[in-house]
Every structure is written in C-alpha cells, then in structure tokens.
Amino acid sequence: MTRRPTDGKAEHGAFTPEELATARADLAAAEADAEYLSSSGASAA
C-alpha cells in the first residue's frame, strides 16, 4: 500500500515548524550523501 503525504498528517496531526525543519535538514543531508556517493563512485552498501 502506498502512503500519501497526507496519511502522516492524519495520524500525527499538524507538524510543527521545528519538525518540518528537522525533516528538511535530514533530507538535505541524505541528498548530499547521495550526491557525494554518486560523484565519487562509492557504494552506499
């Protein structure tokens, strides 16, 4: 079953600005790691 972005909101309630900022920072860090790994030829596993 595919979860929609609204599913979490329904289960959790509205996200606070702090929760959104943390999630954005985590995503940015993961994207930076993925970009580094893809440019260096390294493997994530």
N, C-alpha and C positions, 0 to 999 in steps of 0.2 A: 504494500500500500504506500503510495506516495504522499508525503506530508506536504500540505500547503503552508506557506509562511504564516497564514492566519491561525493555523492549528495551535502553535505555541502561545499565541496571544490569548486564545480561548481558554487554554489550560492554565496559563500563568497570570493573566491579567495584563494590563499595560506595562510595558517595560520602562524602567526609569532611565533618565539621561545617562546615569552612571553605568547601567547595564549595557546600554547601547554603545557607549564609548569603549567599554571593555571589549565587547564583541567586535567592534570595528578595529581596535588595536590588535586583537588576536588574529583577525582575518588579514590585516596588513602584514603582520609578522609571518604568517603562513605563506602569503603570496611572495614575500621577499625571499623566504627559504626556497620556495619552488622555483623562483626565477634564478637564484644562485645555483641550485642544483642543476637546472636545465642548461645554464650557460657554462658550468664547469664540467659537464659531462658526468657528474657524480650521480649515484643512485640513492633514492630515499630509503630503500630497504637494505 
